[in-house]
Amino acid sequence: MRRRQFLQFGAAAVAGATAARRARAAPRAGRVVIAGGGFAGSSCALRLRSLNPNLQVTLIDPQSDYVTCPMSNAALVGLRSMRSLTVTRHAIVRAGVRYLRERVAALDAGRHTVTLAGGEHIGYDKLVVAPGIRFLFGTPAGYDEAAAQRMPHAWEGGSQTELLAAQLRAMPAGGTVAISVPAGLMRCPPGPYERASLIAYWLKQHKPRSKVLIFDSNNHFPRQDLFTAAWEALYPGMIEWVPSTEGGALTRVDVAASTLHSASGAHRVAVANVIPPQAPAALAAQAGLATGHGWCPVNGASFESQLLPGIYVIGDASIAGSMPKAASAAFSQAQRCATAIAAALDGREASPPELDSVCYSLLSPASALAIHAHFALTDGELQQLAPPAGQPPPAASAELAVEATQWYQKICRDSFAA
């Protein structure tokens, strides 16, 4: 073989091998449908498009405008506007995600299809279910959806927050605001105690003879030491916490008489904020993604359902080891789930996950506390990692109040491209 022919042959071989490698490395196309457009679903959609632009990602949610739960307690007392908590789907669509303003009514895991409320069927290669929670009305007795219009739970952003805010403004001076905390797993476990703090802040400015009474179905709560110290320093005598052992669990509400009943007796209040027990949204339960305990067990490495292979559950509906039900945890789960799906569609395995969460709680406009946690896969379960030896959790501070606002802006930007 002549030298020129050899070089031409060699160059062609190298080019062919390079083209083959590029072909093998090119991300595969596929269809991913995501049911639910909160922090979990929206950030998963954006991450999937970032990892593989060849994917057709469809996000389905009936709300074109999404009102966030984080920072809603600040809006409740006028520290933020409701508009500042509202994000649209426009930026997600510009990022290449197909958005359908619809509700997923059913799913067929065998046929790889979802059925929309309008009757349309949509096929998928991978399905992510991020439905959030539903409220278990009827606990306490007398608390149903109609009662929530008189005794708002305000545990989802939007009209309930506005209703509770209006009741606070209209209540008589010297009246009592009651907050009822349910037993069991719930969205944002520190949230009721942040709410008590900010309501006390508002009352101190506008109705200083009033107080906040927390009826708690539990006997302890997250960072109880820091919350209690802050209440004593900032709002002495204004916040009273009643644990379950002292009659904190409500048994019945009388909406007409604005009265709450527990083992400790009847309590007439000016404003009642009753937070009911929670479970995954109806879609998760109807589809067979939830077990007898009410939540959706997942594989901690990918967030694939343990009950329906090929379907992934992220956010508040999932049981993800010891991870809390919080926006930051939902975001972290979504990033991991997207990575696992992109790898699976491309015939690869994703590396073992490490996830994190942070919950900020405002104690006043100028003070906040933070609960940080990190999680890793241990024996197939996501377990919280112990903090470094000798490193105590951060105390409440003004710096954390600033950090809370910065965190909120960032997670909204990363989750909704807002």
C-alpha positions in Angstrom: 0.0 0.0 0.0 1.3 3.4 -1.0 2.0 5.9 1.8 -0.7 8.3 0.6 -3.3 5.5 0.5 -2.2 4.4 4.0 -2.6 7.9 5.4 -6.0 8.3 3.7 -7.2 5.0 5.0 -5.9 5.8 8.5 -7.6 9.2 8.5 -10.9 7.6 7.4 -10.6 5.0 10.1 -10.0 7.6 12.8 -12.9 9.7 11.5 -15.1 6.7 11.4 -14.2 5.7 14.9 -14.7 9.3 16.1 -18.1 9.5 14.4 -19.1 6.1 16.0 -18.1 7.4 19.4 -20.1 10.6 18.9 -23.1 8.5 17.8 -22.8 6.4 20.9 -22.3 9.4 23.1 -25.2 11.4 21.7 -28.1 11.4 24.2 -31.1 9.4 23.1 -34.4 10.9 22.4 -37.4 9.9 24.6 -40.6 11.0 26.1 -40.9 12.0 29.7 -44.2 13.1 31.2 -44.3 14.9 34.5 -47.6 15.1 36.4 -47.5 18.1 38.8 -45.8 21.4 38.4 -44.7 22.5 41.9 -41.0 22.8 43.0 -40.4 19.1 42.3 -42.1 18.7 38.9 -41.0 22.0 37.4 -37.3 21.7 38.5 -37.3 18.1 37.2 -38.5 19.2 33.8 -35.9 21.9 33.5 -33.1 19.6 34.7 -34.1 16.9 32.1 -34.0 19.4 29.3 -30.6 20.6 30.5 -29.2 17.0 30.7 -30.6 15.9 27.3 -32.1 18.5 24.9 -33.3 15.5 22.7 -35.9 14.6 25.3 -39.5 15.6 24.8 -40.5 16.7 28.3 -44.2 17.4 29.0 -45.2 19.1 32.2 -48.9 18.8 33.1 -50.5 20.9 35.8 -53.9 22.6 36.0 -52.5 25.9 37.4 -50.9 28.2 34.9 -49.9 30.5 37.8 -48.3 28.7 40.8 -48.3 30.3 44.2 -45.5 29.1 46.4 -45.9 27.9 50.0 -42.4 29.0 51.0 -42.6 32.6 52.2 -46.4 32.5 52.4 -46.2 33.1 56.2 -44.4 36.4 55.4 -47.2 37.3 53.0 -49.7 36.5 55.7 -48.5 39.4 57.8 -47.8 41.8 55.0 -44.0 41.3 54.8 -44.4 40.2 51.2 -47.1 40.5 48.5 -49.0 37.5 47.1 -47.7 38.6 43.7 -44.1 38.1 44.8 -45.0 34.4 45.5 -46.5 33.8 42.1 -44.7 32.2 39.2 -45.9 31.5 35.7 -45.0 28.7 33.2 -43.7 31.1 30.5 -40.0 30.7 31.3 -40.3 26.9 31.5 -41.9 26.8 28.0 -39.1 29.0 26.7 -36.6 26.5 28.0 -38.2 23.9 25.7 -40.6 22.2 28.1 -44.1 21.4 26.7 -46.6 22.6 29.2 -50.2 21.4 29.3 -52.7 23.3 31.5 -54.6 20.1 32.4 -55.0 17.6 35.2 -53.9 14.0 35.0 -57.0 11.9 35.8 -55.5 8.4 35.5 -52.4 6.5 34.5 -51.8 3.2 32.8 -48.4 1.8 33.8 -48.8 -1.2 31.5 -49.6 0.9 28.4 -47.3 3.7 29.4 -50.0 6.3 29.0 -51.6 9.0 31.1 -55.2 10.1 30.7 -56.0 13.8 31.1 -59.2 15.1 32.7 -60.3 16.2 29.2 -60.0 12.6 27.9 -56.8 12.9 26.0 -54.2 10.0 26.2 -50.5 10.9 26.2 -47.8 8.2 25.9 -44.5 8.2 27.7 -41.2 6.4 28.1 -40.8 7.6 31.7 -43.4 9.1 34.0 -42.7 11.4 37.0 -45.5 11.9 39.4 -45.1 15.0 41.6 -48.7 15.6 42.8 -48.1 17.2 46.2 -50.5 16.6 49.0 -54.2 16.3 49.8 -55.9 17.3 53.0 -57.6 14.6 55.1 -60.7 16.6 56.0 -62.8 15.2 58.8 -60.0 15.4 61.4 -60.8 17.0 63.8 -64.5 16.2 63.7 -66.4 19.1 62.0 -63.5 20.3 59.9 -64.5 19.8 56.3 -63.9 21.8 53.1 -66.7 24.1 54.0 -65.2 24.7 57.4 -61.9 25.7 55.8 -63.6 28.8 54.5 -64.3 29.9 58.0 -61.3 28.4 59.8 -58.7 28.5 57.0 -55.7 26.0 57.0 -53.7 28.3 54.7 -51.4 25.3 54.0 -51.3 25.9 50.3 -50.4 29.2 48.7 -53.2 31.4 47.3 -56.7 32.2 48.5 -56.4 30.4 51.8 -53.4 32.7 52.7 -55.4 35.7 51.8 -58.4 34.5 53.8 -56.4 34.0 57.0 -54.7 37.4 56.5 -58.1 39.1 56.2 -59.3 37.4 59.4 -56.2 38.6 61.3 -56.8 42.2 60.2 -60.5 42.0 61.2 -60.1 40.3 64.6 -60.9 42.3 67.7 -58.0 43.7 69.8 -57.1 41.3 72.6 -58.4 38.3 70.8 -56.7 34.9 70.6 -55.4 33.3 67.4 -55.3 29.5 67.5 -53.1 27.3 65.3 -53.8 23.6 65.2 -51.0 21.3 64.2 -51.8 17.7 63.1 -50.1 14.5 64.0 -48.2 12.5 61.4 -46.1 13.4 58.3 -46.9 16.8 56.9 -45.6 19.4 54.5 -43.0 21.8 56.1 -42.9 20.5 59.7 -41.4 23.8 61.1 -44.0 25.9 59.2 -46.7 26.2 62.0 -44.1 27.5 64.4 -42.8 30.1 62.0 -46.4 31.1 61.4 -46.9 31.5 65.2 -43.8 33.7 65.3 -44.8 36.0 62.5 -48.4 36.3 63.7 -47.1 37.3 67.1 -44.9 39.9 65.4 -47.9 41.3 63.6 -50.1 41.3 66.7 -47.4 43.0 68.7 -47.4 45.9 66.2 -51.2 46.1 65.7 -53.1 44.3 68.5 -50.6 44.0 71.4 -53.0 42.5 73.9 -53.7 39.5 71.7 -52.0 36.1 71.9 -51.3 33.0 69.9 -52.3 29.6 71.1 -50.7 26.5 69.4 -52.8 23.3 69.8 -50.3 20.6 68.9 -51.1 16.9 68.3 -47.4 16.3 68.9 -45.2 16.4 72.0 -42.2 18.1 70.4 -41.4 20.0 67.2 -38.3 20.8 65.1 -35.8 23.2 66.8 -38.1 23.6 69.7 -35.3 25.1 71.8 -34.6 27.9 69.4 -38.2 28.7 68.7 -39.0 28.8 72.4 -36.0 31.0 73.2 -37.0 33.4 70.5 -40.6 33.6 71.6 -39.5 34.4 75.2 -37.2 37.1 73.9 -39.3 38.7 71.2 -42.9 38.0 72.2 -43.0 37.4 76.0 -46.3 36.0 77.1 -47.8 36.1 73.6 -47.3 32.5 72.4 -48.5 29.5 74.3 -47.7 26.0 73.1 -50.0 23.1 74.2 -48.6 19.7 73.5 -50.7 16.5 73.0 -50.1 15.3 76.5 -51.8 18.5 77.8 -54.8 18.5 75.5 -53.2 19.9 72.4 -54.8 17.4 70.0 -58.2 18.9 68.8 -61.1 16.4 68.8 -63.8 18.7 67.3 -64.4 22.2 65.9 -67.6 24.2 66.1 -67.3 26.6 63.2 -70.4 28.6 64.0 -69.3 29.2 67.6 -65.6 29.7 66.6 -64.8 27.1 69.3 -62.1 24.4 69.4 -62.6 21.3 71.5 -59.8 19.1 73.0 -59.2 17.0 76.1 -58.4 20.2 77.9 -61.9 21.6 77.2 -63.6 24.1 74.9 -61.7 27.1 73.6 -63.4 30.0 71.9 -61.0 32.0 69.8 -61.1 35.0 67.5 -59.2 33.3 64.6 -58.8 29.6 64.1 -56.1 28.3 61.7 -56.7 24.6 61.6 -54.1 22.6 59.6 -55.6 19.1 58.8 -53.6 15.8 58.5 -52.2 15.2 55.1 -51.5 12.4 52.5 -50.4 12.3 48.9 -52.7 13.8 46.3 -55.5 11.6 45.0 -53.7 10.7 41.8 -50.9 8.9 43.7 -53.4 6.9 45.8 -55.7 6.0 42.9 -52.8 4.9 40.7 -51.5 2.4 43.3 -48.3 4.4 44.1 -49.1 4.7 47.9 -49.0 1.9 50.5 -51.2 1.4 53.5 -49.4 4.1 55.5 -50.7 6.5 52.9 -47.4 7.7 51.2 -45.4 6.6 48.2 -42.3 4.4 48.8 -39.5 5.0 46.3 -36.0 3.7 45.5 -33.7 6.2 47.1 -31.1 6.0 44.3 -33.5 7.1 41.6 -36.9 7.9 43.1 -38.5 5.1 41.0 -41.6 3.8 42.7 -41.2 0.6 44.7 -44.7 -0.4 43.6 -44.9 0.6 39.9 -41.6 0.2 38.0 -40.9 2.9 35.4 -42.8 5.5 37.4 -41.0 8.0 39.6 -42.4 9.9 42.6 -40.8 13.0 43.9 -41.7 15.8 46.3 -44.1 15.8 49.2 -45.9 12.6 48.1 -42.9 10.4 48.4 -41.3 8.6 51.3 -37.6 9.3 50.8 -35.9 7.9 53.8 -35.7 10.6 56.5 -36.0 13.5 54.1 -38.5 16.1 55.2 -41.4 17.3 53.1 -40.1 20.7 52.1 -39.4 22.7 48.9 -35.7 22.3 49.2 -36.0 18.5 49.6 -38.4 18.3 46.6 -35.9 20.3 44.5 -33.0 18.0 45.5 -35.1 14.9 44.8 -36.0 16.3 41.4 -32.4 16.9 40.4 -31.5 13.3 41.4 -34.6 11.8 39.6 -33.8 13.7 36.4 -30.2 12.5 36.5 -31.4 8.9 37.0 -34.0 9.1 34.2 -31.5 10.6 31.7 -29.0 7.9 32.5 -31.6 5.1 32.2 -32.8 6.3 28.8 -29.2 6.4 27.7 -28.4 2.9 29.0 -26.2 4.2 31.8 -26.1 3.9 35.5 -26.1 7.1 37.6 -23.7 7.6 40.5 -24.9 7.1 44.1 -26.8 10.2 45.3 -26.2 12.7 47.9 -29.1 15.0 48.6 -29.8 17.9 51.0 -32.5 20.1 52.4 -32.8 23.4 54.3 -35.8 24.9 56.0 -35.7 28.5 56.9 -38.1 29.9 59.6 -38.6 33.6 60.0 -39.0 34.5 63.7 -39.4 38.2 62.8 -38.5 40.3 59.8 -34.9 40.6 61.2 -34.3 37.1 62.6 -34.5 33.5 61.3 -33.3 30.1 62.0 -32.3 27.3 59.6 -32.5 23.6 59.7 -29.9 22.0 57.3 -29.7 18.3 56.6 -27.7 16.1 54.2 -28.6 12.6 53.1 -26.8 9.7 51.5 -27.8 6.2 50.3 -27.0 3.6 53.1 -28.2 0.0 52.7 -30.6 1.1 50.0 -32.2 3.9 52.1 -31.6 7.6 52.2 -30.3 8.4 55.7 -29.5 11.7 57.2 -25.7 12.2 57.7 -24.5 13.2 61.1 -23.1 16.8 61.3 -19.4 17.1 61.8 -18.3 16.5 65.4 -18.4 19.6 67.5 -20.4 21.6 65.0 -23.7 22.8 66.6 -26.7 23.9 64.5 -26.6 27.6 63.8 -28.4 29.9 66.2 -31.1 32.2 65.0 -29.7 35.4 63.5 -30.3 38.4 61.3 -27.9 36.9 58.7 -30.2 33.9 58.4 -33.1 36.2 57.7 -31.2 37.7 54.7 -30.1 34.2 53.7 -33.7 33.0 53.7 -34.7 35.6 51.1 -31.7 34.8 49.0 -32.4 31.1 49.2 -36.1 31.7 48.1 -35.1 33.8 45.1 -32.6 31.1 44.0 -34.9 28.1 44.4 -37.6 29.9 42.4 -35.1 30.8 39.7 -33.8 27.2 39.6 -37.2 25.5 39.8 -39.3 27.7 37.5 -36.6 29.6 35.5 -38.3 32.7 37.2 
